[in-house]
Amino acid sequence: MLPIAILAGGYATRLGSLTKDLPKCLIEINGRPFVDWQLELLLNHGYSEFVFCVSYKSNLIQEYLGDGSDRGINIQYSLDGETQLGTGGAILNALPKLGKAFGVIYGDSYLPINYRLIEQEFLKIKSNGLMTVYRNENQFDVSNVEFLDGKLIDYQKGVTRENMNHIDYGMTFFREEVFRPWTGQSTFDLSIVCHQLAKQGQLDGFEVFERFYEIGSVQGIEELSQHLRKVTNEL
């Protein structure tokens, strides 16, 4: 399985006092820090190599997770430094630890999908990126992906048009060369990289059908908490 970059450097200002003294990924969900739930899910799907891209309160994340050896995984860290690099800059900064191909997931996302199947599809395609997409119809957030007949036509964060019925689900695979043109840039957003890839016909889409969960809002935290309780009770 490929290494996974986890973007966990944001300030999470929308959560107010919940993240005053903690990074978002350490917020407690049903008695455990969120990152425990996220890593457990990824571990169950075969992943063992992780690079945490961190900034805000990064020392707390490193102290809690360590090198991952107690979980049977390997965790490395890529630190933004004094200035936050943005999600794209953070990936560029982490490339030496990620290698030729890797997955990217956000540090506040819980995605109950078949990761192995998606990774296998990525390794088969010729495009340099594969984005998971979900038919959202503006339900959970603004739809920002035009996906038609199995093809990703366009992606643009913060923009929605009539044909944009899908949304970036939160898991994307890349080849290293995607980021080479950005060498020398300091701060930039991963969404800009994906938008350009889509325009170049180098970003494929993989449609998933299980809704995503996130802890970027109080409502999102409650919805994930309910989902995890339901899953635990079913086991």
N, C-alpha and C positions, 0 to 999 in steps of 0.2 A: 504493500500500500504506500501511496505517496505521502510525503510530509504535509502537514496542515499548518498554515499560518492562521493564528487567531488574533484578530484586531481588537485589542483591549486597552486602548490608550485614551479614550474620550473622557470628558469631564462629567457627562451625564447630568447636566444642569436641570433637565426637565424633572428629575426625581427629587430635587430639593434637598431636604435634610437627610434623606436616605443615603445620599452619596457625599455628604459633607465630610465624613471621615473615612469613607471606604470607596474603592473603585467599584464600578458597577458589577463586575463579575463576582464580587465577594458578597453581594447582597444575599441574605438568607432567604431561601425558598423551601418551605416545608421542613425547616430544621437543618438545612444544609446550605452552604454557599452555592450559588448558582453554578459556578465553575465545576463543582463536583458532578452535578447533573449532566452538564455539557460534555465533560471528559468521559464520563461513564458511558454515555450514548456513543461517542466516537470510538471508544475502546471496544465496545460490544460489536462494532462494525469492522474491527480489525486494525484500527489506526494506533500507532505507537510513537510516531515522531511528530513533535509539535514545536512550533516557534511562536511564542507570545510576543506580539508587537505592542509595547507598553509605553506609557508616559505618566499619566496622572496616578499618583499613589503607587507607582510601580514597585516600590520596595515592599509593600504589603503583599502584592501578588507573588513576588519572588520568595518572600518569607513563608507564605502559606504553601505554595506548590513545590518549592525547591527544584531539584532536577528531575522529579517525577519517578525516581527509582523505587520509592515505596509503593507506587501504583503499578509498577512493571512497565513504565513508559519512559521516554526520553523527552525532557522539556528543555528548550533553550530560550533565551530572551534576546530581543532586539529592542534597544532603547532609543527613543526619539532624541534624547539630549535636552538641551535647554529650551529649544523651540519645537513645538509639535509639528510633525511632518505631514499631517493629513494621512488619510488611509492609503493613498497611492504612494506617497513618499515613504511611509512606513514599510510597505512591501519592497520598494526599491532598496531601502536600507537593509532589509532582512535577506536579500537574495543570496549572499554568501552562505547563509545557513540553510536555505531552502533547496538549492540545487536547480536542475534543469526543468523540472515540472513539479507542480504542487497545487494544493487546494487552498482556498481562502474562505474563512467563515468569520462572522462578526462575534465579538465577545459577549454579546447580549442575546444571541440567537439560539433557539432550541429547535432543531429541524429533524423530525421523525421520518426519515426517508431511507431508501436503499442506497447508501453511499457507494457500495462496491459496484453496483450496476452502473451508476453515473460515472464513476471513475473509469470503468472499463470502456464506456462509450467515448469518454474524452481521449483515452489512449488510442482509440481506433481512428478518430477523425484527423483531418489534415489541418483544420483551423487551429489557431493558437490559443483559443479560449472556449470554454463551455460553461454557460450560465444556466443554473436551474431557474425555471420560471413557473409561476402559478397563476391560474385564471382567477383574477382577483375582483374584476369589475368594480374597482374602487371601494371594496368592502373593508379591508383591513388598513389600507393606506392608498395613496393615489397610484393608480395603475400607470406604469411608465415603460412598458414593453409592448412592441408590436410583434406578435408571434402568429404566423399563419402557415397552415399546412406543414407543421413540423419545422418551420424555419424562423429564426429570429431575424426580423426585418430591421428593427430599430430599437434602441434603448437610450433613454435620456432621463436622468434623475431630475425630479422637480418639474417635469414637463409631462402633460398628458394630452393626447389627441384622440380623435374619434376611434381610430383603429387600435388604440392601446388598451387592451382588455386584460393583459397580464402584468405581473409585477416580478421584479427581481426577488427570488425566493430567499437568497442569502448564502448560497454555496456556489462558488465559481472556481473552475480549474483553469490554470494558466501554464503556458510554457515561458521559460525565462526570457526569451527574445522579445516578448511583449513589452518589457520594461526598458530595453536597451535605448530606445529613442529618448527616454526620459532621464538618462544619465546626466547629471549636472543640475537638474531641477531639485529644488529643496522641498517645498510644500505643494502638494497637489492631491486631488481627490481621486480615488479609484474609479468613481463613476465617469470621470472624463476619459480615462483609459478605456473603459468598456464602451463608451459611446463611440469613440474613434474606431475601436475594433469592429463594432457593429457596422459602421459606415464602410469599412474596408472589406466587409464580408468575411471577417476573421473571428467572429464570435458566434458560435452555434448555441442553440437553446435546447434544453432538456426539460420537458414539461413534467411536473410532479403534481400529485392530486391530494396530498395530505396537507392541511393548513399548517402554516408556520406559527411559532410562538416566540415572543421576545419580551425582554424585561426593560424596555426603554421607557415605559410608562407605568403608572400605578395599575391601570386597567390590564396592561399586558402581564404584569406580575401576577395578578389575581387569576387571569385566564390560564397561565402556565401552571400555577399552583393547583387549580382544579383539574387540569389535564393530568398532572403527575399523580395526584391522589387517585384519580380514576384508573390510571395504568397500574399503579401499585396494588389497588384493590382487586384488579383482574388477574394478577399473578398468583 
